[in-house]
Amino acid sequence: MSLSLILACLWVLAAVITAMLPMRLQYPPGITLLILAPVLIGYIWVENGAVFALLACAGFVSMFRRPLTYFLKRLLQRRGELGK
């Protein structure tokens, strides 16, 4: 198993542990995981190819669907305000 896939497994374990924390303690590790995910997905792409990167991206989106939905809604609202 490549280093990038081992790091992805550790990222998933960290995300699961973060999810078990009380909500007030989830923010710092959650933001860190959210920032590290695209870097890790890029590393997976370089080492293993697009198929594994797309699988990692699907896993990332499924684990962070609520924060990503929130940021997408904010982005779309902001773009709507700029267009007025």
Beta strands, then each sheet from edge to edge (+ up, - down):
end
